[in-house]
Amino acid sequence: MVMKKIKKLVVGNWKMNPTSLSEAKTIATTVKRGLRNIKKTQVVLCPPYVYLSGLSHMPTTILFLGAQNAFHEPSGSYTGEISFSQLHQFKTGFVIIGHSERRAVGETDEVINKKVRSVIDEGMTAILCVGEKIHDVHGDYLALVRQQIITGLRDVSKKMLDHVVIAYEPVWAIGAKDAMAPADVHEMSIYIKKVLKDIFGVLADSIRVIYGGAVTEFNAKDIIADGFLHGFLVGRDSLKPKSFLEIIKVVEGK
Ligand code: PEP
């Protein structure tokens, strides 16, 4: 199987950090400075919403801003929600959808699907997170991940697949000490590619598949060495510019 030449991707999910806009600016500026020699990898910083405006001058052809969630309706009586079209004003190019921490507060695959389609309708790229809570010995996680992908991407037009990224994040590895074993990530990346091919045929090659869960500058190289991975979704280490830049260099050099 030959991988189509598409840009690699490293996404930083800052979650509810840092605690001030000035810290957010320091992290983003340090990352931006470190990207001078990066040519083949897109880098996406996903800060909390409240910092998007203050960082909206940052995007370049390599560095992008992303959001961690949004609501699928364009406007209306939805107290506390933010729409995808509102996000777009801040030069947001990507949105993480269906992160396990969103699923944990009740987001279903059906809601996630509405959000994925709204992100794409706004011209942004949806980073659809999938992953099992338990990597059971019977392999039940395979059917679960398959279903998350099938439902999450329902009614997404084949023409828009370059606006879709699958972030495979086994829930048990997020925030954990150790990442999934590289051989298992390799196996899952092949499986996910197969699921995507079953749904979209050869056009599935436009969809990037990234891995998330305890990625560090020390394990990134082994994890990405094999399989069909295009990059990483990084939580904790995306707040440490030096480590994050090392991860980006690993992906760039793959
Ligand atoms: C995440 O929250 O998506 C994540 C991958 O976190 P960490 O890298 O800290 O495990």
py3Dmol code that shows the C-alpha trace and the ligand (Angstrom):
import py3Dmol

protein = """\
ATOM      1  CA  MET A   1       0.000   0.000   0.000  1.00  0.00           C
ATOM      2  CA  VAL A   2       1.519   3.373  -0.990  1.00  0.00           C
ATOM      3  CA  MET A   3       0.764   6.386   1.187  1.00  0.00           C
ATOM      4  CA  LYS A   4      -0.405   9.478  -0.682  1.00  0.00           C
ATOM      5  CA  LYS A   5       1.964  12.465  -0.196  1.00  0.00           C
ATOM      6  CA  ILE A   6       0.078  14.628   2.223  1.00  0.00           C
ATOM      7  CA  LYS A   7       1.384  16.860   4.988  1.00  0.00           C
ATOM      8  CA  LYS A   8       2.189  15.329   8.315  1.00  0.00           C
ATOM      9  CA  LEU A   9       0.511  16.750  11.366  1.00  0.00           C
ATOM     10  CA  VAL A  10       1.255  17.434  15.021  1.00  0.00           C
ATOM     11  CA  VAL A  11      -1.595  18.774  17.144  1.00  0.00           C
ATOM     12  CA  GLY A  12      -1.177  20.228  20.627  1.00  0.00           C
ATOM     13  CA  ASN A  13      -4.215  19.923  22.869  1.00  0.00           C
ATOM     14  CA  TRP A  14      -3.657  22.425  25.681  1.00  0.00           C
ATOM     15  CA  LYS A  15      -6.938  21.450  27.390  1.00  0.00           C
ATOM     16  CA  MET A  16      -7.749  23.968  30.190  1.00  0.00           C
ATOM     17  CA  ASN A  17      -4.170  25.340  30.261  1.00  0.00           C
ATOM     18  CA  PRO A  18      -2.254  27.602  30.694  1.00  0.00           C
ATOM     19  CA  THR A  19      -3.746  29.927  33.299  1.00  0.00           C
ATOM     20  CA  SER A  20      -3.155  33.252  31.497  1.00  0.00           C
ATOM     21  CA  LEU A  21      -3.083  34.718  28.003  1.00  0.00           C
ATOM     22  CA  SER A  22       0.481  35.938  28.494  1.00  0.00           C
ATOM     23  CA  GLU A  23       1.622  32.355  29.217  1.00  0.00           C
ATOM     24  CA  ALA A  24      -0.318  31.173  26.176  1.00  0.00           C
ATOM     25  CA  LYS A  25       1.466  33.766  24.042  1.00  0.00           C
ATOM     26  CA  THR A  26       4.859  32.725  25.398  1.00  0.00           C
ATOM     27  CA  ILE A  27       4.259  29.056  24.567  1.00  0.00           C
ATOM     28  CA  ALA A  28       2.869  29.808  21.099  1.00  0.00           C
ATOM     29  CA  THR A  29       5.656  32.267  20.242  1.00  0.00           C
ATOM     30  CA  THR A  30       8.367  29.837  21.343  1.00  0.00           C
ATOM     31  CA  VAL A  31       6.833  27.058  19.262  1.00  0.00           C
ATOM     32  CA  LYS A  32       6.488  29.365  16.254  1.00  0.00           C
ATOM     33  CA  ARG A  33      10.145  30.384  16.458  1.00  0.00           C
ATOM     34  CA  GLY A  34      11.206  26.753  16.551  1.00  0.00           C
ATOM     35  CA  LEU A  35       9.391  25.932  13.312  1.00  0.00           C
ATOM     36  CA  ARG A  36      11.813  27.720  10.990  1.00  0.00           C
ATOM     37  CA  ASN A  37      13.119  24.534   9.394  1.00  0.00           C
ATOM     38  CA  ILE A  38       9.824  22.669   9.393  1.00  0.00           C
ATOM     39  CA  LYS A  39       8.461  22.254   5.855  1.00  0.00           C
ATOM     40  CA  LYS A  40       6.506  18.988   5.631  1.00  0.00           C
ATOM     41  CA  THR A  41       4.573  19.059   8.892  1.00  0.00           C
ATOM     42  CA  GLN A  42       1.562  21.134   9.858  1.00  0.00           C
ATOM     43  CA  VAL A  43       1.475  22.126  13.520  1.00  0.00           C
ATOM     44  CA  VAL A  44      -1.812  22.932  15.234  1.00  0.00           C
ATOM     45  CA  LEU A  45      -2.094  24.615  18.629  1.00  0.00           C
ATOM     46  CA  CYS A  46      -5.450  24.110  20.350  1.00  0.00           C
ATOM     47  CA  PRO A  47      -5.684  26.552  23.275  1.00  0.00           C
ATOM     48  CA  PRO A  48      -8.804  27.217  25.362  1.00  0.00           C
ATOM     49  CA  TYR A  49     -11.334  29.371  23.447  1.00  0.00           C
ATOM     50  CA  VAL A  50     -10.575  32.488  25.472  1.00  0.00           C
ATOM     51  CA  TYR A  51      -7.025  32.670  24.103  1.00  0.00           C
ATOM     52  CA  LEU A  52      -7.922  32.240  20.425  1.00  0.00           C
ATOM     53  CA  SER A  53      -8.451  35.942  19.864  1.00  0.00           C
ATOM     54  CA  GLY A  54      -5.105  36.829  21.487  1.00  0.00           C
ATOM     55  CA  LEU A  55      -3.319  34.250  19.315  1.00  0.00           C
ATOM     56  CA  SER A  56      -5.172  34.894  16.071  1.00  0.00           C
ATOM     57  CA  HIS A  57      -2.164  36.728  14.577  1.00  0.00           C
ATOM     58  CA  MET A  58      -0.032  33.560  14.894  1.00  0.00           C
ATOM     59  CA  PRO A  59      -1.087  31.276  11.987  1.00  0.00           C
ATOM     60  CA  THR A  60       1.319  30.766   9.071  1.00  0.00           C
ATOM     61  CA  THR A  61       1.437  28.157   6.313  1.00  0.00           C
ATOM     62  CA  ILE A  62       2.862  25.692   8.865  1.00  0.00           C
ATOM     63  CA  LEU A  63       1.374  26.824  12.175  1.00  0.00           C
ATOM     64  CA  PHE A  64      -2.401  26.681  12.678  1.00  0.00           C
ATOM     65  CA  LEU A  65      -4.825  27.410  15.446  1.00  0.00           C
ATOM     66  CA  GLY A  66      -7.356  24.830  16.493  1.00  0.00           C
ATOM     67  CA  ALA A  67     -10.218  24.594  18.967  1.00  0.00           C
ATOM     68  CA  GLN A  68     -10.949  21.757  21.355  1.00  0.00           C
ATOM     69  CA  ASN A  69     -14.687  21.561  20.703  1.00  0.00           C
ATOM     70  CA  ALA A  70     -17.661  23.649  19.539  1.00  0.00           C
ATOM     71  CA  PHE A  71     -21.408  23.345  19.031  1.00  0.00           C
ATOM     72  CA  HIS A  72     -22.950  22.183  15.755  1.00  0.00           C
ATOM     73  CA  GLU A  73     -25.685  24.842  15.388  1.00  0.00           C
ATOM     74  CA  PRO A  74     -24.544  28.097  13.714  1.00  0.00           C
ATOM     75  CA  SER A  75     -26.357  30.414  16.184  1.00  0.00           C
ATOM     76  CA  GLY A  76     -29.344  30.494  18.525  1.00  0.00           C
ATOM     77  CA  SER A  77     -30.479  29.936  22.112  1.00  0.00           C
ATOM     78  CA  TYR A  78     -27.707  27.632  23.295  1.00  0.00           C
ATOM     79  CA  THR A  79     -26.423  29.103  26.523  1.00  0.00           C
ATOM     80  CA  GLY A  80     -22.722  28.596  27.018  1.00  0.00           C
ATOM     81  CA  GLU A  81     -22.073  27.143  23.566  1.00  0.00           C
ATOM     82  CA  ILE A  82     -19.787  28.448  20.804  1.00  0.00           C
ATOM     83  CA  SER A  83     -20.478  27.768  17.124  1.00  0.00           C
ATOM     84  CA  PHE A  84     -18.013  26.693  14.479  1.00  0.00           C
ATOM     85  CA  SER A  85     -18.719  29.832  12.457  1.00  0.00           C
ATOM     86  CA  GLN A  86     -17.845  31.970  15.507  1.00  0.00           C
ATOM     87  CA  LEU A  87     -14.560  30.086  15.849  1.00  0.00           C
ATOM     88  CA  HIS A  88     -13.654  30.726  12.258  1.00  0.00           C
ATOM     89  CA  GLN A  89     -13.290  34.467  12.952  1.00  0.00           C
ATOM     90  CA  PHE A  90     -10.163  33.739  14.962  1.00  0.00           C
ATOM     91  CA  LYS A  91      -8.394  32.011  12.065  1.00  0.00           C
ATOM     92  CA  THR A  92      -9.153  28.623  13.551  1.00  0.00           C
ATOM     93  CA  GLY A  93      -8.360  25.998  10.913  1.00  0.00           C
ATOM     94  CA  PHE A  94      -8.886  22.782  12.877  1.00  0.00           C
ATOM     95  CA  VAL A  95     -11.244  21.550  15.591  1.00  0.00           C
ATOM     96  CA  ILE A  96     -10.783  18.514  17.827  1.00  0.00           C
ATOM     97  CA  ILE A  97     -14.054  16.589  17.913  1.00  0.00           C
ATOM     98  CA  GLY A  98     -15.070  13.741  20.212  1.00  0.00           C
ATOM     99  CA  HIS A  99     -12.073  13.827  22.535  1.00  0.00           C
ATOM    100  CA  SER A 100     -12.534  11.188  25.235  1.00  0.00           C
ATOM    101  CA  GLU A 101     -12.908  13.987  27.800  1.00  0.00           C
ATOM    102  CA  ARG A 102     -15.915  15.246  25.774  1.00  0.00           C
ATOM    103  CA  ARG A 103     -17.299  11.742  25.360  1.00  0.00           C
ATOM    104  CA  ALA A 104     -16.963  11.333  29.152  1.00  0.00           C
ATOM    105  CA  VAL A 105     -19.412  14.210  29.665  1.00  0.00           C
ATOM    106  CA  GLY A 106     -21.995  12.622  27.393  1.00  0.00           C
ATOM    107  CA  GLU A 107     -21.079  13.320  23.764  1.00  0.00           C
ATOM    108  CA  THR A 108     -22.418  10.475  21.651  1.00  0.00           C
ATOM    109  CA  ASP A 109     -21.211   9.327  18.238  1.00  0.00           C
ATOM    110  CA  GLU A 110     -24.346  10.939  16.740  1.00  0.00           C
ATOM    111  CA  VAL A 111     -23.588  14.363  18.257  1.00  0.00           C
ATOM    112  CA  ILE A 112     -19.954  13.968  17.248  1.00  0.00           C
ATOM    113  CA  ASN A 113     -21.055  13.294  13.662  1.00  0.00           C
ATOM    114  CA  LYS A 114     -23.082  16.540  13.592  1.00  0.00           C
ATOM    115  CA  LYS A 115     -20.037  18.419  14.844  1.00  0.00           C
ATOM    116  CA  VAL A 116     -17.700  16.815  12.286  1.00  0.00           C
ATOM    117  CA  ARG A 117     -20.032  17.838   9.459  1.00  0.00           C
ATOM    118  CA  SER A 118     -20.389  21.389  10.838  1.00  0.00           C
ATOM    119  CA  VAL A 119     -16.603  21.805  11.069  1.00  0.00           C
ATOM    120  CA  ILE A 120     -16.245  20.725   7.439  1.00  0.00           C
ATOM    121  CA  ASP A 121     -19.144  22.938   6.305  1.00  0.00           C
ATOM    122  CA  GLU A 122     -17.256  25.887   7.813  1.00  0.00           C
ATOM    123  CA  GLY A 123     -14.202  25.020   5.709  1.00  0.00           C
ATOM    124  CA  MET A 124     -12.146  23.842   8.698  1.00  0.00           C
ATOM    125  CA  THR A 125     -10.621  20.417   9.350  1.00  0.00           C
ATOM    126  CA  ALA A 126     -12.180  18.024  11.872  1.00  0.00           C
ATOM    127  CA  ILE A 127      -9.819  15.997  14.042  1.00  0.00           C
ATOM    128  CA  LEU A 128     -12.101  13.102  14.974  1.00  0.00           C
ATOM    129  CA  CYS A 129     -10.878  11.338  18.130  1.00  0.00           C
ATOM    130  CA  VAL A 130     -11.611   7.639  18.467  1.00  0.00           C
ATOM    131  CA  GLY A 131     -10.312   5.035  20.865  1.00  0.00           C
ATOM    132  CA  GLU A 132     -11.222   2.329  23.299  1.00  0.00           C
ATOM    133  CA  LYS A 133     -11.359   2.531  27.073  1.00  0.00           C
ATOM    134  CA  ILE A 134     -10.065  -1.021  27.436  1.00  0.00           C
ATOM    135  CA  HIS A 135      -7.729  -2.853  25.072  1.00  0.00           C
ATOM    136  CA  ASP A 136      -9.365  -6.211  25.829  1.00  0.00           C
ATOM    137  CA  VAL A 137      -7.790  -9.557  24.917  1.00  0.00           C
ATOM    138  CA  HIS A 138     -10.843 -10.564  22.839  1.00  0.00           C
ATOM    139  CA  GLY A 139     -10.344  -7.638  20.449  1.00  0.00           C
ATOM    140  CA  ASP A 140     -13.763  -6.063  21.119  1.00  0.00           C
ATOM    141  CA  TYR A 141     -12.041  -2.673  20.831  1.00  0.00           C
ATOM    142  CA  LEU A 142     -11.742  -3.223  17.065  1.00  0.00           C
ATOM    143  CA  ALA A 143     -15.512  -3.162  16.539  1.00  0.00           C
ATOM    144  CA  LEU A 144     -15.859  -0.178  18.854  1.00  0.00           C
ATOM    145  CA  VAL A 145     -13.267   1.907  17.005  1.00  0.00           C
ATOM    146  CA  ARG A 146     -14.810   0.865  13.686  1.00  0.00           C
ATOM    147  CA  GLN A 147     -18.240   2.024  14.848  1.00  0.00           C
ATOM    148  CA  GLN A 148     -16.875   5.332  16.167  1.00  0.00           C
ATOM    149  CA  ILE A 149     -15.368   5.992  12.726  1.00  0.00           C
ATOM    150  CA  ILE A 150     -18.423   4.867  10.726  1.00  0.00           C
ATOM    151  CA  THR A 151     -20.876   6.941  12.782  1.00  0.00           C
ATOM    152  CA  GLY A 152     -18.513   9.886  13.238  1.00  0.00           C
ATOM    153  CA  LEU A 153     -17.998  10.208   9.465  1.00  0.00           C
ATOM    154  CA  ARG A 154     -21.560   9.415   8.355  1.00  0.00           C
ATOM    155  CA  ASP A 155     -22.674  11.616   5.424  1.00  0.00           C
ATOM    156  CA  VAL A 156     -19.258  13.234   5.072  1.00  0.00           C
ATOM    157  CA  SER A 157     -18.764  13.850   1.363  1.00  0.00           C
ATOM    158  CA  LYS A 158     -15.911  11.964  -0.290  1.00  0.00           C
ATOM    159  CA  LYS A 159     -14.797  15.281  -1.769  1.00  0.00           C
ATOM    160  CA  MET A 160     -14.145  16.657   1.703  1.00  0.00           C
ATOM    161  CA  LEU A 161     -11.930  13.911   3.075  1.00  0.00           C
ATOM    162  CA  ASP A 162      -8.854  16.126   3.134  1.00  0.00           C
ATOM    163  CA  HIS A 163     -10.765  18.025   5.846  1.00  0.00           C
ATOM    164  CA  VAL A 164     -10.791  14.933   8.071  1.00  0.00           C
ATOM    165  CA  VAL A 165      -8.121  13.656  10.442  1.00  0.00           C
ATOM    166  CA  ILE A 166      -8.570  10.568  12.598  1.00  0.00           C
ATOM    167  CA  ALA A 167      -6.835  10.813  15.971  1.00  0.00           C
ATOM    168  CA  TYR A 168      -6.565   7.338  17.431  1.00  0.00           C
ATOM    169  CA  GLU A 169      -6.323   7.842  21.168  1.00  0.00           C
ATOM    170  CA  PRO A 170      -6.720   4.774  23.362  1.00  0.00           C
ATOM    171  CA  VAL A 171      -8.398   6.326  26.400  1.00  0.00           C
ATOM    172  CA  TRP A 172      -6.251   4.361  28.840  1.00  0.00           C
ATOM    173  CA  ALA A 173      -3.084   5.942  27.383  1.00  0.00           C
ATOM    174  CA  ILE A 174      -4.264   9.567  27.641  1.00  0.00           C
ATOM    175  CA  GLY A 175      -2.558  11.240  30.583  1.00  0.00           C
ATOM    176  CA  ALA A 176      -0.844   7.925  31.396  1.00  0.00           C
ATOM    177  CA  LYS A 177       2.833   7.295  32.165  1.00  0.00           C
ATOM    178  CA  ASP A 178       3.386   5.121  29.101  1.00  0.00           C
ATOM    179  CA  ALA A 179       2.084   5.285  25.565  1.00  0.00           C
ATOM    180  CA  MET A 180       0.656   2.303  23.709  1.00  0.00           C
ATOM    181  CA  ALA A 181       3.383  -0.084  22.521  1.00  0.00           C
ATOM    182  CA  PRO A 182       4.628   0.952  19.044  1.00  0.00           C
ATOM    183  CA  ALA A 183       3.712  -2.454  17.557  1.00  0.00           C
ATOM    184  CA  ASP A 184       0.119  -2.032  18.778  1.00  0.00           C
ATOM    185  CA  VAL A 185      -0.085   1.521  17.390  1.00  0.00           C
ATOM    186  CA  HIS A 186       1.217   0.143  14.096  1.00  0.00           C
ATOM    187  CA  GLU A 187      -1.475  -2.552  14.064  1.00  0.00           C
ATOM    188  CA  MET A 188      -4.230  -0.038  14.896  1.00  0.00           C
ATOM    189  CA  SER A 189      -3.070   2.390  12.199  1.00  0.00           C
ATOM    190  CA  ILE A 190      -3.369  -0.399   9.622  1.00  0.00           C
ATOM    191  CA  TYR A 191      -6.780  -1.367  10.966  1.00  0.00           C
ATOM    192  CA  ILE A 192      -8.044   2.232  10.864  1.00  0.00           C
ATOM    193  CA  LYS A 193      -6.774   2.642   7.300  1.00  0.00           C
ATOM    194  CA  LYS A 194      -8.697  -0.501   6.367  1.00  0.00           C
ATOM    195  CA  VAL A 195     -11.902   0.774   7.973  1.00  0.00           C
ATOM    196  CA  LEU A 196     -11.527   4.068   6.099  1.00  0.00           C
ATOM    197  CA  LYS A 197     -10.906   2.207   2.824  1.00  0.00           C
ATOM    198  CA  ASP A 198     -14.036   0.100   3.411  1.00  0.00           C
ATOM    199  CA  ILE A 199     -16.071   3.302   3.722  1.00  0.00           C
ATOM    200  CA  PHE A 200     -14.435   5.605   1.175  1.00  0.00           C
ATOM    201  CA  GLY A 201     -12.364   3.402  -1.138  1.00  0.00           C
ATOM    202  CA  VAL A 202      -9.115   4.846  -2.500  1.00  0.00           C
ATOM    203  CA  LEU A 203     -10.193   8.371  -1.529  1.00  0.00           C
ATOM    204  CA  ALA A 204      -9.536   7.358   2.074  1.00  0.00           C
ATOM    205  CA  ASP A 205      -5.875   8.086   1.363  1.00  0.00           C
ATOM    206  CA  SER A 206      -6.635  11.798   1.865  1.00  0.00           C
ATOM    207  CA  ILE A 207      -7.481  11.178   5.527  1.00  0.00           C
ATOM    208  CA  ARG A 208      -4.595  11.577   7.923  1.00  0.00           C
ATOM    209  CA  VAL A 209      -4.336   9.213  10.878  1.00  0.00           C
ATOM    210  CA  ILE A 210      -2.496  10.388  13.978  1.00  0.00           C
ATOM    211  CA  TYR A 211      -1.894   8.820  17.381  1.00  0.00           C
ATOM    212  CA  GLY A 212      -2.404  10.382  20.817  1.00  0.00           C
ATOM    213  CA  GLY A 213      -1.751   9.154  24.343  1.00  0.00           C
ATOM    214  CA  ALA A 214       1.384   9.899  26.401  1.00  0.00           C
ATOM    215  CA  VAL A 215       3.505  10.891  23.397  1.00  0.00           C
ATOM    216  CA  THR A 216       6.838  12.418  24.420  1.00  0.00           C
ATOM    217  CA  GLU A 217      10.054  13.479  22.694  1.00  0.00           C
ATOM    218  CA  PHE A 218      11.497  10.162  23.892  1.00  0.00           C
ATOM    219  CA  ASN A 219       8.936   7.701  22.522  1.00  0.00           C
ATOM    220  CA  ALA A 220       7.758   9.580  19.405  1.00  0.00           C
ATOM    221  CA  LYS A 221      10.375   8.083  17.077  1.00  0.00           C
ATOM    222  CA  ASP A 222       9.555   4.459  17.932  1.00  0.00           C
ATOM    223  CA  ILE A 223       5.817   5.048  17.717  1.00  0.00           C
ATOM    224  CA  ILE A 224       5.900   6.637  14.279  1.00  0.00           C
ATOM    225  CA  ALA A 225       8.568   4.356  12.797  1.00  0.00           C
ATOM    226  CA  ASP A 226       6.106   1.908  11.199  1.00  0.00           C
ATOM    227  CA  GLY A 227       2.504   1.828  10.132  1.00  0.00           C
ATOM    228  CA  PHE A 228       0.432   4.527   8.499  1.00  0.00           C
ATOM    229  CA  LEU A 229       0.704   7.302  11.042  1.00  0.00           C
ATOM    230  CA  HIS A 230       0.910  10.894   9.831  1.00  0.00           C
ATOM    231  CA  GLY A 231       1.722  12.382  13.211  1.00  0.00           C
ATOM    232  CA  PHE A 232       0.541  12.893  16.759  1.00  0.00           C
ATOM    233  CA  LEU A 233      -2.027  14.506  19.015  1.00  0.00           C
ATOM    234  CA  VAL A 234      -0.092  15.649  22.065  1.00  0.00           C
ATOM    235  CA  GLY A 235      -1.575  16.695  25.413  1.00  0.00           C
ATOM    236  CA  ARG A 236       0.814  17.424  28.290  1.00  0.00           C
ATOM    237  CA  ASP A 237       3.977  17.819  26.250  1.00  0.00           C
ATOM    238  CA  SER A 238       2.367  20.366  23.925  1.00  0.00           C
ATOM    239  CA  LEU A 239       2.594  22.857  26.808  1.00  0.00           C
ATOM    240  CA  LYS A 240       6.367  22.374  26.992  1.00  0.00           C
ATOM    241  CA  PRO A 241       7.695  24.075  23.843  1.00  0.00           C
ATOM    242  CA  LYS A 242      11.077  22.325  23.889  1.00  0.00           C
ATOM    243  CA  SER A 243       9.548  18.839  24.103  1.00  0.00           C
ATOM    244  CA  PHE A 244       6.803  19.706  21.625  1.00  0.00           C
ATOM    245  CA  LEU A 245       9.356  20.955  19.094  1.00  0.00           C
ATOM    246  CA  GLU A 246      11.360  17.753  19.493  1.00  0.00           C
ATOM    247  CA  ILE A 247       8.228  15.725  18.729  1.00  0.00           C
ATOM    248  CA  ILE A 248       7.589  17.893  15.658  1.00  0.00           C
ATOM    249  CA  LYS A 249      11.166  17.292  14.455  1.00  0.00           C
ATOM    250  CA  VAL A 250      10.688  13.541  14.787  1.00  0.00           C
ATOM    251  CA  VAL A 251       7.548  13.696  12.649  1.00  0.00           C
ATOM    252  CA  GLU A 252       9.215  15.989  10.099  1.00  0.00           C
ATOM    253  CA  GLY A 253      12.166  13.622   9.782  1.00  0.00           C
ATOM    254  CA  LYS A 254      10.134  10.428   9.406  1.00  0.00           C
TER     255      LYS A 254
END
"""
ligand_1 = """\
10
PEP
C -4.820 14.081 24.970
O -5.344 14.658 25.902
O -5.402 14.017 23.884
C -3.501 13.473 25.153
C -3.018 12.738 24.193
O -2.885 13.719 26.343
P -1.395 13.248 26.787
O -0.480 13.485 25.625
O -1.078 14.111 27.945
O -1.500 11.801 27.140
"""
view = py3Dmol.view(width=600, height=400)
view.addModel(protein, "pdb")
view.setStyle({"model": 0}, {"cartoon": {"style": "trace"}})
view.addModel(ligand_1, "xyz")
view.setStyle({"model": 1}, {"stick": {}})
view.zoomTo()
view.show()
